[in-house]
Amino acid sequence: MIAAIKPAGANTRGLLAYLYGPGRHDEHLDPHIVAGFAMLGMPDPGRDENGTLTELGHYLDAPVDLRNSEFGKPVTDHVWHCPVRAAPEDRFLSDAEWGDIAQRIVAAAGIAPAGDDLACRWIVVRHADDHIHILATTVREDGRRPKLHDSGVRVGNECRKIEKDYGLRRLNKGDRTATRAPSQAEMHKAARLGWEQTSRAWLQDRIRAAIPHAATAEELLAYLEAGDVMVKPRRGPSGDLLGYSVGRPGDLNEDGEQIYYPGGKIAPDLTLPKLKARLEASTSEEYPTARRNRPGTPWQHATEVLDTFAYETSGTGDSADTRGQAQIAALGELIEATAQAAPAELCAELRSAARAFAHAQRSQIRAEHHTATGLRTAARDLVNAGTGKDASPLAVLLSALIWSAILAERWHTARSHAQQAAAAHQSVQHLQAAYDQAAPPLLAALTRRQPNPNTRATLANDVRTAIPDHAARILADPDWPALATALADAEAGGHQPARLLKEAAEQRELHTARLPARVLLSRIQHTSRNPAPNPRAEAARLRSPATGGSRAVQGHAPQAATPNPLSEAAGFRRRR
């Protein structure tokens, strides 16, 4: 149930004309009053053939007129309007039930507290099955104004209780971090112009898509302006950027002028100060060329960064919370970058995942953005570098993104961020759908070259040894042959299958996995892409004078691993 308090108005008679009229699309049926401050003697133009809108307006405005006649400064913002709408799947509510609901809402708002005989005058008009309109005049019978500060929060809390009491669809409690819902006027305008999105939703998508491409706020605005977004920066006398507004081409007001929206009116985390804190928190790179020239694809580099996501979002306390919030905000940027760099057939689901995750990126916890530089750099690499034709690393990254989004959902749930947890959960569903589209060709290729029965039996024993609690589910999984191939490939590279399985299970718990073999496959493909080190060669390297005895040289990366010929031979024999 949603109660949307509208901005204060000044024309009681005009609002009544809309509520009792046919509506903009003839959708108003049988308008009538179902509850009010005093039903006895109150005219109802919908049921009383002698009742008029003017008479009802005067009846509601009486305390306002009396106050204005006694005080010099008239009250002109006295019309309080709150539509209350049930969810489409909710049951039919009778007039009496809607009346009780409205009474609870006006009490929570401060319009008519329970037991207050001198409260404001109010009525409830119903002209459809699924919603009502509460109209009140905000001057009390004693001439005072009601205390309406934070009335929206109180009304929202009361709606959550009403949903529980009436068995209606239960929405998550908000924390003032959600974007403002589109108004009826915005939706009608979008429909009239043939737009699938309202202007604010369209602009939000464009700004979030631009974030991975920019390192500063100035770069962000330049990127937007180079595209199809109208940008109006606000600068001080020194030329410093103080704020910005953006507009959608073709979105004009009544005078034919371009409409601009400040970033904060589009989404709470898109104000200039918050964008600057996010974009400019990254420190400059010491060795950017070395990063660009490292082996592997941007998909693989992004997966490597996500390996630490579970650790970065663990722990409790203020410092852990600020670090975790920063990681989750940067995770949203990586999902957005993945949507831009992925093949066309996956873009729809991935863009839906990024759009859903946008609310999970922000909460009342302040983010220490400098702790998430790695994720943000990985996102920038994805959108600025070629991703290659090999789809396997993309599937592995999608699997890592799914697990990271699940961890984000749990992080928010542990902190009672209900709406953010729901947003993360919705994003997981879209990411899973994208992975289900990307994985089948790769799984089929692995299954076609699965090991012989004897090798599969040996690998099955490794599964039972490493992960005994989930072995039965893994071996019964339709993707077990593909996993067996990946394990055989890893063993040929010098890895121990049992050890890989155990490490993969420790990084991603399997209790909630739909297809545990598929989850393990992605982790093992990522972990085993480099050959396993040869213990003898590693020991000799550490004893070498060039490495300073048993200590590694500070600040130098370890040398490439030397393949183990014995392990390669063993893997070859098992696969043959």
N, C-alpha and C positions, 0 to 999 in steps of 0.2 A: 504494500500500500504506500502510495506516494502522495504527500501533501506539499504542494508547491505554493508558498506564500508569494503573492505578486507585489510589485512596488506599490506604495500607497497612492491612491487616486483621490479625486476631488468631486466626482460626479456620480452620486448614488443612483440617480434616475437613469443615467446612461448605462451603467452596468446592469441594472435591472432590465433594461430594454434588450440587452444582449442575452441575458439568461432566459428571459421569457420569449425571445424571438426565435425564428426558425434556425438560427445558426448560419455559419458561413457556407455550409454545404447541405443545408436542410437536415442536419443530423439531430436537432433538438426535438424530442418527442414528449408530449404530455408534461410540460414544465409545471411544477407545483412545489409548495413548501412542505417539507417533511419534519422540520423542527425549527424552534426559534426561542427567543428569550421570553416571549409571552404569547402563546398560541391563541389564547382567548381574546377575541376582538380584533385580531390582526388581519387585515385584508390579504387575500391570496388571489391575485388576478388570474392564476391558472385554474382555479376551481370555483371562484366566486364571480358570477357574471356581472356583478355590480362593482367589483374591486378593480381599481386602476393602478397602473404603475406609479403615477404621480402621487396618489394617496399613500401607497406603500412606501415610497421614497420619503415623503414628509414624515411618516410615522417613524422611520428609522433615523431621520435627521433631526428629530425634535431636540435631543440634548445638545447637538451641535449648534442649532439655531439659537437656543437659549444662551449658550456660552458666548456665541458671537455677538449677541445683543447686549451682553453685560460687560464684555471686555473690548478694548479698543482694537486689538490685533485679531483678525478673524482666523479660524482654523480652516485650512484649505487642503490638508492632506489626511482627511478623516476616513477615507473608504479603504477598508481592509478586506482583501479578497484572497481566498485560499481554496483552489480546486483540490479535491481529494479523490484519487483514482485507485481502484483495485486492479490487481494483475489479471491478464486475460484468462488465466486458468482458474481463477478464484470462483467460488460458488456464487449464486445469486444472493444478494443481500436485500432484505425487505426494507420498506420505508422506516419501520421502527428501528431496525438495526442501524441503518444509516444515521438516523437521528441520534441514537446513543453514541455512535462513533463521533459525530460532529460535536456533541456535548463534551466529550472527553478532549477533543482537540482544542476547542475554544478555552477550556479550563487550563490546559497545558500552556497555551499561548499567552495567557494573561488577559484575554478578552473578557471572559466571564468565569472567574475562579469559583469553585464550588462553594455554595453557601453565601455568596456575595450578592445581596439584593440591589446594590447600586452599581452593578457592572454595566458594561457596554451593551447596546442593543445589537442583536444579530439574528440572522435567519439562514436556513439551509434550503437551497433550491435544487431539485433533482429533475433533470430532463433526459436522462439516459440510464441504462441498467448498471453501468460499470463505474459511474462517478457522480459526485455531488459538487456543489459550489457553496462555500460558506461566505456570506457577506456580512460585515459588521461595520458600525460607525464608531470610531475610536475616541469618543468622548463619553465618559461615564455619566450616570444619572446625577452625580454630585458635582459635575462640571470638571472633574480632573481627567487627565489623560492616563490611559493604562500604561503599565510598564511592559514594553514589548521587546526590550533588549534581549538578544539571544533566543527570541521566540521560535525561530526555525529549528534550533537545536532541541529545544524542549518538545516541540511538535514531532520532530523526527523520532525522538526517544519514545514518545507516547504511541506513535504508529507501530513501532517494533512490538510494544506490549499488546496493541490491538490485534496485530497479526497472530500472535500466540493465542490470545483469548478467543478469537473467532475462527481459528483453524485456517487462516489464509496463508498464501505464500509468504515466507519469512525472508525479508531482505536483510543484508548485513548493515550493521550500525556504521555510520560514517564518522570521519574524523576531520572534515573540512579540507581534505586533500583531493577530492574528486573534481573533475571539470564540471562546469555549469551545464546542466541539461539544455538542449536546444529548445527555444521557445516555439510556440505554435506559429508565430509570424515567420521565424527563420525556416521552419519546415515547409510552410506553405510557399514561401518565396523560392526555396530550392525546387519544390515540385513544379512551380510555375515556370521556372527557367530550365527545367529538364536536367537538374543536377542531382546526382545520386547522394551527395553529402551536403550538409549545410556549410556555409563559408567558414565558420570557426573549426569544424571538424576537418575540412579540406586543408586549412592553413596549418592545423596541428600536425597533420600527416607530413606536410612539406617541411616544416621546421625540424621535426624529428628525423626525417630522412636526410636532412642536410648536416646534422650534428656530427656524424662520423667523418665528414669531409672537411671539417674545420678545426683549427687549433686555437682560434681566438674568436671573440664575438664579432670583430670586424670582418674576419674571413667568413663567418657564418652569414652575415648580412649580404656580403658580396656574392656568395654562392646562391643565396635566395634570389637576389636581384638579377643574376645572370640567367636564372630559370624563368618561371612564369609567375612569380610572386611580386606584388607591388610592395616596395619597402620605403618607409618614411622614418629615417633616424632622427633622433632628437639630440642635439649637441650643445655644449656650453660655449662660452665666448672663446675658450682656448681650443675648441675643436674636439674636445674629449666627448666620447659617446656617453650620453646620460640616459638614453632610453630608446625604444623603437616601437613602431607600429607596422603592421603588415596588412595587405588587402588582397582580395581575390579579383582578378580581372573580370569586369562585368557586374560586380556587386556594387550597385549605385544606390544612392538615396533618392528621395522624391525630387530633389533638385538636379539630379543627374550627376552628382558628385561622387567620387570614389569613397567607399567606406573603408576605414582602417580600424584594426583592432590592436590594442596593446597586447604584448605577449602574456601578461598576467591575466587578461580576460579570455585567453585561449586555453591556457592550462596553468595551474599554480606554479609549476616548476619551469615555466618558460619566460619568467621575468628576466630582465637583463642581468641583475645581480646574481641570480641563480645560474644562468647560463655561463656567466663569466667564471663563477666559482667552479663549475664543472669543466669547462673547456681549458681554462688557464691554470688548472691545478697541476698539470703534467710538467715535469721538469724536462729540460732539453736533453736530447740524447747525446751521450759521449761518443758512441761509435755507430751512427746511423747506417753507414755503408756496410759494416759487418752484419748488422741485423738484416738488411735487405739481401745480402749475398749468402746468408746461411742456407744450408740444404733443407729441402722440404717445401711444401706448398703453404700458402696462407691458411688453408683449412687446417693443416697439421699444426702450424704455429698457434692458431687460436685454440685448438684442442689442448695443447700443452699448457697454455695459460689457465684453462679451465680446470686443470688437474689440481690446482690449489684452492679452488672455489669453496670446497667443503671446509677446509681449514679456515679460510678467511671469514666465513660466515658462522663459525663456531664460537663458543665462549659466551660469557655474560659480562655485564657491566657496561658503563657508558662508553669506554673506549672501544670495546668489542662491538657495541651497537652501531657506533658511528662508522666503524670500518665495514661492518656488514651491510649497512645501508648504501655506502659508496660502491661496494661490489655489486649489489643488486641494480643500482642505477646504471653502472657500466655494462652489466649483463644485458640490459635492455638495448643499449647501443650496439652490442655485438649481435643480438638477434636482428636488429634493423639492418646492420651491415650484411649479415648472412642473406637476408631477403633480397637485398640489392645485387649480391654477387652470385646467387644461386641460378641454376637453369630456369628457363621461363615456366616450365611445367610445375615447378615448386613454389613460384613466387606468390601465388594467391594465398596458400596456407601460411607461408612464412610472414607475409605482410599482416595477415590476421593475427598471427602470434605476436608480432611486434606491437600491433595496435592494442591488443588485449593486455600486454605486459606493461604498457605505459603507466597505468595506475599503480602497478606493483613497484615501479621505480621510485616512488615518492611516499613519504610518511612524515609524521611529526618529528622523527629523529633526524637530527642534523647529520649530513654525510661528510666524512673526511675524504674528499674526492682524490686527494693526492695518493691515497693508498690503493687506488684502482687503476693506476697508470697502465699496467700490463694489459688489462682487458680493453682499455680504450685504444691503446696502440694496435692491438690485434684487430679491432674493428676498423681502424683507419687503413691498416694494411689490406684488409679484405676488399674494401671499396676502391682502393687505389692501385692494386696490383692484379695481374692476370692470375686466374685461379686454376688454370690447366683443365685438361679434358678428363682426367681420372676422377670418376665419381666416388670411388671408395673413401677418400679422405673426407669428402662432404658428408657421407653417411655416418662416419665416425664422429664428426663434429656435431651433427644433429643429435646423435645419441648422447653426447656430452652436454648439449644444450638442454635436452629433456631432463637429465638428472639435475643440472644446475637450477632449472626452473622449479623442479620439485623441492629442492633444498630452499629456494627462495620462498616457496609457499609455506614450508614448515617454519622458516624463520619468522615470517609475518604471523603465522598462527600462534607461535609461542609468545608473541608480543601483543596478541589480541587485535591485530590489524585485519579485521574480517574482510573488508572490501579489497585490500591489497592481496590477501591470500586467495580470494575468489578470482581476482584478475590473473594471478600467477597460475592458478589451476586451469583457467580457460586457455591460457597461453600454452600450457603443457599439452592440452588436447590438440591444438593446431600444430604444434611441433611434432607430436606423435603421428598426426595425419601426413605431414610432410615426409617424415622418416619412412612411413609405410609406403609412400610413393617412390622414394629413392632407393629403398633396400632391395626389392625383389630381383632386379637384374644382377646385382652383386651376389645375392644369396644363390641365385640359380647358377652363376658361373662357378662359385665355390662348390656347390653340390655336385656339379657335373664332374669334377675331378676329386671327389672324396676318396680317402684312403681305402685300401682293401679291408675286408672284414677282420682279419687278424689285427691290423693296426687300429681299427676302430675299437675293437675289444680292449686293446691295451690302453687306448686313450680313455675309454669308459672307466677303466679301473683308476686312472689318474683323477677323473672327476669324482669318483666315490671316495678317494683318499683325500682330496683337497677340499671338497665341499659336500660332506656326507649328508647334511640336512636338506640339501636341494638337489641331490644327484638324480633322484627319480624324476623330478619335473624336467630337469635339463635333458636327460636321455630320452624322455618322451616328447620333447619339444620338436616340432617339424623342422626346425632349423639346426638340429643337432648334427646332421651330415656336414653342413657348411661350417659349423664350429669345429668339427673334427679336422676338416681340411686346414683351417686357420691354425689349429694346434700343431698339426703335422708340419706346416710351413714354418712355424715358430721354432719347432724342435730342429728343423734343418738349419735354421739360423743360429743354433747354439743355445736356445732357451730350454728350460725345463717346463714341460706342460703343467705339471702339478703346481709348481711355484707360480706360474702365470695365472692359473685359475684361482689360486688362493689370493693373490694380490688383487685380481680383478674383483673378486667377491668382497674384499675388504673395502675397496673404493666405492662400490655401489651395492647397497644391500639388495637382496633378491626377493624379499618377502612380498613386495608390492609390484614386482615386475610381471607384466603380462606374459612375455616370452623370455624366460631367463637365458636360454641359449643365445638369443639374438643380442641381449644386453652384454653378455660375456664376450661374444664375438667382436663387438665394436671396441670394447676395452682392450682385448688381446691384440687386435689388429693395430691399435694405436701403440701399445706398449712394445710390441715385438717388431716394429718396423726397422729398428736398428739392431744389428747383430749383437748377440750376447758376448761379453768380454771373455777372453781366455784367461783363466785364473793364473796359469804359469806366466804368461806374457805380462799380465798386470803386476804380478809380484816382482818380476825382473825389472819392469819399468820403475817401480817404486824404489828398488834398491840401487838404481842407476845414479851415478854422481850428478847427472844432468838435472835430476829432479830434486837434488838436495837431500839424498838419503831417503827416509821414509816419509818425508813431508812434501806435499805438492806445492808447486810454485804459486804464491799468492797472486790472484788476479788473472791467471791463465786458465783457459778451458782445458779439460782433459783431452788427451789425444784420442784419435779414433780407435775404437775397439778392434782387437785382432781376432779374426774368426777362429773358432775352435774346430780343427779338422776332424777330431773324433766325433764331436757332436754332429757335424755335417754328414759324416758317413753314417752315423746311426739314424739320422733323420731320413737320409736317402733310402736306407734299407727298409725302414718302417713304411715309407710311402710306397715302395715297390712291392 
